Amino acid sequence: MPDKELYNITLENQDIIIRFNRNILAQESLTKFLEYLELETIRVRSHLTEEQATILADEIDHDMWLKIKHKFVG
């Protein structure tokens, strides 16, 4: 077992401070993880119903299709 901890978590006021050696995790992976945490926080706080989410997703799909349609249809 290593002498040094792999990570250290400190609570300071409203902040959580996590320290670990930068060689443990690629910055890209850390960025993806933090983006996931941000999205999960938004999801938890959201009052969007499943039906509203489905409607929104359909609207996004439709708008995206209008933007890329020319690439697939002659």
Order of alpha helices (4+ residues) and beta strands (2+ residues): beta-beta-alpha-alpha
